[in-house]
Amino acid sequence: MICHSSFVFSDDFTRYRFRDDHPFNQQRVILTKDLLEKEQALTSDDITPPRLATDQELRLVHNPKYIDAVKRGGEGLLTESEGLEYGIGTEDTPMFTGMHEASSLLVGSTLAAIDSVLQGKVKHSLNLGGGLHHGFERKASGFCIYNDGAVGIKYIREHTDYKVLYVDTDAHHGDGVQWAFYDDPNVCTFSIHETGRYLFPGTGNVNERGLKEGYGYSFNLPIDAFTEDESFIHLYEYAFRQIVEYFKPDIIITQNGADAHFLDPLTHLCSTMKLYERIPMIAHQLAHEYCEGRWVALGGGGYDIWRVVPRAWAQVWKIMSTGTPFEGPLSSSWRNYWQPKSPVRLPTNWNDPEGSYQDIPRKQEITEKNLKVLEKSMQFIYNQKKYNSSS
């Protein structure tokens, strides 16, 4: 299925940079775009330029005092103690020059993606510069200053009556987006992530269901450390389909963190590139089934920027625009160009070879634990179906 899609991009995405040795490195977006171009899967006609989000748009989610603090931090006018009050200047989220402008561009890029879909210019849009899902109303967290996904969803609700489904497959819980809409029945959030017992931010439990009118519109699947492809894909596909049928969204927003891969240095999951083919394929299919194709995909985590992220994110675009994934050998011209710059040996194929990592001795136990998590997470939907069928 060939779909008219847009790819939001600017070289200025790399201005969102904390320091040279920080794991969050937007060079990965450059690597992905170049890989797509060398595979002749992306042309200049596909590119949508981003814009800066306005202060008014940022205030849809963020407190004005926080926005002012970010501005002052980027100008060197924020003291260390003031910064810590807002989560700025920490080990995870250090201050850097021009941080407000760089962060506003990432939010504006998500809004540009959303506009292209809402205005009917394209069916789908991809903004790999976005997906900063840990940002809060008045606090930075987990490498995220402004929460572009949350601002984008508020923006959709301001301009339409669309019900929004937010799906987060980052290895870290999509906490900032979840809490922003925890009492909103028109926004449903679904996050599948490594359990918070071992990983930041420590939230995303099955019992986080929503509050007041929003109760029953928050879903979490905290999977066990060392979960492999088969279990992750089964839980994701089953839950996604159940939630879509239950909520019946008008538009789907996906956050496509690429940090569940076994090579990622910050997490403990054991997926391969098989996962990063299935994740966008299911989102693509369900967007067409339920939302007339309306789908906006964002980036997110992913800290092996050489071997994992370019392949994973390129698959999102390939499936979004053509309905089929890349297969076979990776572009040799891409590898030859970037290998001298890479500290690790670049992969030669789109798929990971069999036996890429050591066998997980607890595989059966992990799979069974994950199935119990799935059952608990979906229990609310099961109960609703029983109630509706009996009434």
Phi and psi in degrees as a GROMACS rama.xvg file:
@    title "Ramachandran Plot"
@    xaxis  label "Phi"
@    yaxis  label "Psi"
@TYPE xy
-84.5645  123.656  ILE-2
-121.502  135.825  CYS-3
-71.1426  116.565  HIS-4
-133.067  159.296  SER-5
-122.338  148.292  SER-6
-119.57  108.772  PHE-7
-83.8221  127.335  VAL-8
-156.272  144.936  PHE-9
-151.608  142.433  SER-10
-59.7284  -21.7808  ASP-11
-70.5155  -7.81307  ASP-12
-55.4629  -30.538  PHE-13
-72.917  -7.58586  THR-14
-71.5088  -17.3936  ARG-15
-81.3333  87.4366  TYR-16
-146.466  119.184  ARG-17
-77.9199  -52.2414  PHE-18
-166.702  167.983  ARG-19
-62.0476  -33.9522  ASP-20
-97.8177  10.5553  ASP-21
-77.3544  140.921  HIS-22
-67.1506  -24.9482  PRO-23
-82.2372  109.584  PHE-24
-135.417  110.523  ASN-25
-74.8456  2.73681  GLN-26
-58.6586  -24.4958  GLN-27
-61.375  -30.9333  ARG-28
-69.284  -40.0249  VAL-29
-61.4908  -45.9555  ILE-30
-59.6411  -42.0892  LEU-31
-66.4622  -47.2811  THR-32
-60.3558  -42.3021  LYS-33
-66.3198  -37.7245  ASP-34
-62.4524  -44.3506  LEU-35
-63.2985  -40.2687  LEU-36
-67.0545  -40.8872  GLU-37
-71.4094  -22.5058  LYS-38
-86.7096  1.84364  GLU-39
57.7638  36.2378  GLN-40
-106.415  -3.39415  ALA-41
-141.931  129.615  LEU-42
-123.135  171.823  THR-43
-62.4495  -26.6143  SER-44
-67.5303  -22.4215  ASP-45
-82.221  -16.8196  ASP-46
-80.5476  131.646  ILE-47
-111.97  124.397  THR-48
-72.9839  143.673  PRO-49
-81.4554  179.479  PRO-50
-141.271  167.658  ARG-51
-78.9371  135.815  LEU-52
-70.958  141.37  ALA-53
-78.2229  162.266  THR-54
-59.7415  -36.9418  ASP-55
-62.2147  -40.4608  GLN-56
-68.301  -41.0318  GLU-57
-61.1274  -34.3528  LEU-58
-71.783  -7.69055  ARG-59
-59.94  -27.147  LEU-60
-124.675  -39.7703  VAL-61
-100.462  143.016  HIS-62
-66.8393  137.001  ASN-63
-55.4785  -35.7931  PRO-64
-66.7099  -35.3588  LYS-65
-67.7898  -44.3172  TYR-66
-59.025  -42.1686  ILE-67
-63.4505  -38.8707  ASP-68
-64.8211  -39.5183  ALA-69
-63.5747  -42.606  VAL-70
-60.065  -47.9271  LYS-71
-66.3154  -36.0314  ARG-72
-61.3692  -39.5835  GLY-73
-72.6149  -14.3329  GLY-74
-104.018  4.66859  GLU-75
73.9135  23.252  GLY-76
-110.723  11.4543  LEU-77
-110.626  126.616  LEU-78
-71.502  162.79  THR-79
-60.8379  -43.1082  GLU-80
-67.6487  -38.1929  SER-81
-63.5253  -42.0913  GLU-82
-62.3817  -42.5835  GLY-83
-63.484  -30.3914  LEU-84
-60.5592  -31.0685  GLU-85
-106.89  13.3387  TYR-86
73.2125  15.1117  GLY-87
-105.199  135.988  ILE-88
92.7077  15.0889  GLY-89
-87.9314  175.48  THR-90
-61.3493  -41.5445  GLU-91
-72.3326  -41.9973  ASP-92
-127.974  73.9893  THR-93
-69.1343  160.41  PRO-94
-75.7392  149.984  MET-95
-149.506  156.063  PHE-96
-62.1883  131.374  THR-97
74.9231  24.59  GLY-98
-65.5252  -32.9668  MET-99
-65.1817  -47.3965  HIS-100
-64.512  -43.2349  GLU-101
-63.4995  -40.7075  ALA-102
-71.4491  -38.2331  SER-103
-64.5499  -32.9012  SER-104
-65.6391  -39.4841  LEU-105
-66.5139  -38.6161  LEU-106
-66.2678  -46.2173  VAL-107
-61.9844  -30.8283  GLY-108
-67.7917  -37.5574  SER-109
-67.1646  -39.2181  THR-110
-65.5976  -35.5298  LEU-111
-64.5074  -40.2794  ALA-112
-62.9304  -44.7079  ALA-113
-63.622  -44.3106  ILE-114
-58.5782  -42.0811  ASP-115
-63.6805  -30.8753  SER-116
-81.2894  -46.3052  VAL-117
-62.0298  -34.75  LEU-118
-82.9745  -0.20931  GLN-119
75.9689  13.7127  GLY-120
-70.6  -34.2899  LYS-121
-141.123  162.021  VAL-122
-79.3134  -41.257  LYS-123
-131.656  156.119  HIS-124
-146.401  143.942  SER-125
-121.054  125.794  LEU-126
-124.602  94.5059  ASN-127
-72.6056  -14.2603  LEU-128
-75.6509  -13.4444  GLY-129
-99.2767  -161.352  GLY-130
91.9498  24.8467  GLY-131
-85.8009  79.9808  LEU-132
-86.0555  -1.17624  HIS-133
-96.2318  -5.63002  HIS-134
-68.558  140.171  GLY-135
-114.123  174.381  PHE-136
-52.4621  -44.1963  GLU-137
-135.564  31.2644  ARG-138
-157.934  135.738  LYS-139
-80.8747  153.382  ALA-140
-162.299  143.467  SER-141
51.3758  49.4042  GLY-142
75.7515  1.93354  PHE-143
-113.117  122.871  CYS-144
-93.7851  -65.9518  ILE-145
-103.353  145.006  TYR-146
-95.7569  93.3196  ASN-147
-64.9649  -34.8888  ASP-148
-64.8499  -44.5288  GLY-149
-65.9343  -43.9573  ALA-150
-60.8436  -42.221  VAL-151
-61.4029  -41.6577  GLY-152
-66.8981  -43.825  ILE-153
-58.7358  -40.2309  LYS-154
-61.4292  -44.3198  TYR-155
-60.3732  -45.2252  ILE-156
-66.889  -31.2221  ARG-157
-69.3568  -33.4835  GLU-158
-103.951  -10.8396  HIS-159
-143.917  174.797  THR-160
-104.609  21.4753  ASP-161
-65.6394  138.562  TYR-162
-83.2559  133.829  LYS-163
-113.055  128.168  VAL-164
-106.08  122.338  LEU-165
-106.279  121.885  TYR-166
-119.09  124.287  VAL-167
-122.738  113.68  ASP-168
-109.053  14.336  THR-169
-61.8646  150.064  ASP-170
-66.1409  -20.4274  ALA-171
-99.298  142.36  HIS-172
-57.6696  136.35  HIS-173
-78.9908  63.8804  GLY-174
-67.0895  -44.0912  ASP-175
-61.7853  -39.6907  GLY-176
-71.4414  -43.1895  VAL-177
-56.183  -51.3946  GLN-178
-68.9633  -27.3284  TRP-179
-65.874  -24.9817  ALA-180
-125.329  25.615  PHE-181
-65.8164  -23.7622  TYR-182
-113.805  18.8381  ASP-183
-108.375  112.633  ASP-184
-75.5137  -6.60225  PRO-185
-97.0049  -0.565209  ASN-186
-128.401  120.155  VAL-187
-108.345  130.956  CYS-188
-114.133  138.44  THR-189
-135.792  118.547  PHE-190
-126.018  126.774  SER-191
-112.04  126.394  ILE-192
-158.444  163.918  HIS-193
-64.4664  138.85  GLU-194
-51.9273  141.149  THR-195
-69.9777  -2.80679  GLY-196
-64.7669  -26.9143  ARG-197
-118.937  -13.361  TYR-198
-137.741  143.834  LEU-199
-53.7492  142.567  PHE-200
-94.1487  6.14739  PRO-201
86.8889  1.71177  GLY-202
-110.179  -171.565  THR-203
92.1235  37.7173  GLY-204
-78.7943  159.951  ASN-205
-59.3992  -34.1859  VAL-206
-80.7928  5.09657  ASN-207
-84.8697  91.8354  GLU-208
-103.869  -11.7507  ARG-209
113.866  172.825  GLY-210
-136.287  143.548  LEU-211
51.4297  -125.289  LYS-212
-65.7131  -18.9637  GLU-213
-87.1383  0.953132  GLY-214
-64.9447  131.174  TYR-215
93.9073  7.42859  GLY-216
-122.636  19.3879  TYR-217
-126.846  125.34  SER-218
-128.972  135.021  PHE-219
-133.117  139.467  ASN-220
-124.208  89.7378  LEU-221
-82.2409  100.614  PRO-222
-88.3925  159.395  ILE-223
-73.8807  151.684  ASP-224
-56.6082  146.901  ALA-225
71.981  14.8957  PHE-226
-61.1255  137.097  THR-227
-104.499  179.398  GLU-228
-50.9926  -53.3266  ASP-229
-56.8157  -47.2634  GLU-230
-69.4996  -44.9617  SER-231
-58.3997  -49.6317  PHE-232
-63.6615  -42.1964  ILE-233
-60.3969  -48.8003  HIS-234
-63.8168  -45.0296  LEU-235
-60.5921  -50.9324  TYR-236
-65.0287  -45.7495  GLU-237
-63.6925  -48.8814  TYR-238
-65.7  -43.0132  ALA-239
-56.8477  -47.7517  PHE-240
-64.1865  -41.8297  ARG-241
-62.5528  -43.9929  GLN-242
-68.6906  -41.2252  ILE-243
-62.4961  -44.4911  VAL-244
-63.5826  -38.4511  GLU-245
-71.7284  -45.5146  TYR-246
-88.7446  -32.0065  PHE-247
52.0755  68.7417  LYS-248
-73.671  162.913  PRO-249
-99.262  -19.7688  ASP-250
-152.213  145.339  ILE-251
-115.56  131.366  ILE-252
-112.334  124.691  ILE-253
-115.067  140.867  THR-254
-106.799  122.858  GLN-255
-113.461  55.2086  ASN-256
-55.9914  139.245  GLY-257
-110.798  37.0883  ALA-258
-107.987  14.206  ASP-259
-90.8336  0.835086  ALA-260
-72.5236  149.22  HIS-261
-64.0757  -20.0743  PHE-262
-87.1011  -9.1192  LEU-263
-65.0798  132.849  ASP-264
-80.4888  -9.99746  PRO-265
-108.032  -6.11101  LEU-266
-128.413  -179.903  THR-267
-128.084  24.0313  HIS-268
-94.0879  164.419  LEU-269
-129.941  47.2395  CYS-270
-83.6631  166.265  SER-271
-122.584  -171.101  THR-272
-66.4804  -15.516  MET-273
-57.2779  -38.9537  LYS-274
-62.3968  -39.5324  LEU-275
-82.3343  -0.662901  TYR-276
-87.5906  -43.9324  GLU-277
-72.3674  -37.5843  ARG-278
-55.9454  -54.4682  ILE-279
-72.7662  -25.9485  PRO-280
-64.1465  -41.9497  MET-281
-69.4726  -42  ILE-282
-60.7981  -43.1193  ALA-283
-60.5887  -47.7246  HIS-284
-62.4566  -46.9798  GLN-285
-72.4602  -29.9528  LEU-286
-62.5392  -39.764  ALA-287
-72.8399  -34.971  HIS-288
-69.8503  -37.4006  GLU-289
-115.73  -21.5801  TYR-290
-125.9  20.3559  CYS-291
53.8736  29.6221  GLU-292
89.9985  -6.76381  GLY-293
-67.7314  111.233  ARG-294
-148.345  125.408  TRP-295
-117.483  123.82  VAL-296
-110.827  137.821  ALA-297
-116.618  166.123  LEU-298
-78.7303  -133.955  GLY-299
146.871  -141.457  GLY-300
-72.4694  177.679  GLY-301
136.313  106.122  GLY-302
-120.148  -0.469598  TYR-303
-98.3538  87.1779  ASP-304
-77.7679  -10.3211  ILE-305
-97.7264  -49.3133  TRP-306
-93.2921  -25.9953  ARG-307
-110.024  -59.0365  VAL-308
-58.2427  -46.6393  VAL-309
-58.417  -41.3037  PRO-310
-67.3661  -45.8897  ARG-311
-62.9985  -46.885  ALA-312
-73.4954  -31.4629  TRP-313
-63.7277  -33.6893  ALA-314
-65.2446  -34.9253  GLN-315
-58.4069  -48.4563  VAL-316
-65.8746  -42.639  TRP-317
-61.7595  -43.7813  LYS-318
-71.9865  -39.0198  ILE-319
-60.6624  -40.0129  MET-320
-93.5797  -24.7262  SER-321
-126.509  -17.208  THR-322
86.035  -3.28082  GLY-323
-130.388  148.953  THR-324
-84.7766  164.655  PRO-325
-68.682  149.211  PHE-326
-141.036  161.943  GLU-327
81.9624  -153.525  GLY-328
-73.0706  147.959  PRO-329
-77.003  153.014  LEU-330
-52.7995  121.963  SER-331
-69.8163  -33.047  SER-332
-66.2166  -35.3521  SER-333
-66.1443  -46.1306  TRP-334
-64.2444  -42.0618  ARG-335
-65.901  -33.174  ASN-336
-73.8845  -42.9042  TYR-337
-92.2372  -19.9955  TRP-338
-55.8496  -43.3946  GLN-339
-61.9533  -21.9418  PRO-340
-92.9566  -16.2589  LYS-341
-87.5857  137.227  SER-342
-79.4524  -7.26949  PRO-343
-128.651  160.949  VAL-344
-71.2185  125.538  ARG-345
-74.7447  149.247  LEU-346
-69.2525  158.592  PRO-347
-105.79  -13.2743  THR-348
-131.58  159.513  ASN-349
-67.3124  -37.7026  TRP-350
-92.3195  154.385  ASN-351
-82.5205  139.023  ASP-352
-66.5369  150.198  PRO-353
-58.0188  144.174  GLU-354
75.0752  26.3744  GLY-355
-69.9961  -23.7664  SER-356
-137.226  162.713  TYR-357
-67.3469  146.936  GLN-358
-58.0245  141.912  ASP-359
-89.4651  115.923  ILE-360
-67.128  -24.095  PRO-361
-99.069  24.2366  ARG-362
-54.3628  -49.1489  LYS-363
-63.6004  -42.7845  GLN-364
-62.4954  -43.5611  GLU-365
-63.1212  -43.7663  ILE-366
-60.5036  -43.9341  THR-367
-66.3899  -39.876  GLU-368
-63.3279  -40.5542  LYS-369
-65.6604  -36.3367  ASN-370
-65.1637  -35.9234  LEU-371
-67.0532  -38.1744  LYS-372
-61.9464  -44.301  VAL-373
-60.1843  -44.6732  LEU-374
-61.4203  -42.8528  GLU-375
-66.1434  -40.7887  LYS-376
-66.7315  -37.2471  SER-377
-88.1684  -3.25474  MET-378
-58.4042  -36.6555  GLN-379
-60.8841  -44.112  PHE-380
-65.2121  -41.8612  ILE-381
-58.0031  -44.5642  TYR-382
-64.1675  -39.1476  ASN-383
-64.452  -39.603  GLN-384
-64.1039  -41.8928  LYS-385
-62.4927  -43.6492  LYS-386
-63.0459  -45.4713  TYR-387
-67.1831  -33.8164  ASN-388
-75.3225  -25.2858  SER-389
-92.0978  -13.785  SER-390
